[in-house]
Amino acid sequence: MAKVRKILVAIDFGENSKRSLNYAYELFKDCGAEFHVVHVVRDKLPEGSYIPHRSVENMLKDALELATKELQKFIPRKILASDEKVYPTVLKGQPYSVLIDYAQEKKLELLVMGSQGTRGVEKMLLGNVTDKVIRKSPIPVLVYKD
């Protein structure tokens, strides 16, 4: 079996994604792996929503800046200070497709994500990112479940 060395860990800033990041790190830290820790900011509002165009642009810009700062704080110090290569990355778009595109572009070998994310009405409106990634990803997906 080939060694996995290029890993994408999808982050939504929830506790389950923090545990999935720690799990992936512990599993692959001594393999010379590189970790692409990725958060995707949705760039579209749910159907039927209306906000003036300029406001949407400002909201997206603010969301990207905030997510970039939060991602640096979210990644545990032990991972950032380790000898492993860690690439914190914030992208925008439809999360499942952006994660898959990024993984293909960077020639990553494994996508790790938590089994829990969006809930309730948001899940009904937007769908479950993990489910879509599992169904559409051309690379293996490891789903961390508590």
C-alpha positions, -999 to +999 in steps of 0.1 A: +000+000+000+013+034-010+021+059+018-001+089+021+019+121+022-003+149+009-034+154+030-063+179+029-081+184+062-114+202+058-122+226+086-156+243+095-144+256+129-165+231+148-153+207+175-156+177+152-133+193+126-108+201+153-108+165+164-105+153+128-075+176+123-058+162+154-067+126+143-052+131+109-021+147+124-015+119+149-021+093+122+003+107+096+028+130+115+057+106+112+052+099+075+067+132+062+032+143+054+021+177+043-012+190+057-034+213+037-058+227+064-086+242+043-117+262+053-142+272+026-163+304+029-196+300+010-199+327-016-236+324-023-266+331-002-295+306+001-322+308-026-346+337-020-322+358+000-316+394-011-288+417-001-276+446-023-247+436-045-221+459-028-230+446+006-225+409-005-190+418-018-181+435+015-196+406+036-176+381+016-143+401+019-149+404+057-157+367+060-125+357+041-104+380+063-120+367+095-117+330+084-080+335+077-074+349+112-095+322+128-078+294+109-044+304+123-059+303+159-078+271+152-048+249+142-032+236+174+002+250+183+017+215+184+008+211+147+020+245+136+053+241+155+059+205+143+084+196+115+054+187+092+045+210+064+012+228+072-006+249+047-035+269+063-058+279+034-090+298+031-110+296-001-144+307-013-172+289-032-194+259-028-175+239-001-177+204-016-167+214-051-139+237-039-124+210-016-124+185-045-110+210-070-082+221-045-073+184-038-070+177-075-051+209-082-025+202-055-024+164-063-034+155-028-038+119-018-064+119+010-092+142+021-100+141+058-132+156+073-155+153+102-188+135+099-207+164+116-210+199+102-241+218+092-273+210+110-310+216+108-324+241+083-289+250+070-284+213+061-317+212+043-309+243+023-273+237+015-269+199+017-243+180+036-208+188+025-194+155+038-220+134+019-213+153-014-175+150-010-177+112-004-199+108-035-179+130-058-143+129-047-118+111-070-094+106-041-100+086-009-120+104+019-114+096+055-144+106+076-137+112+113-167+103+135-169+109+172 
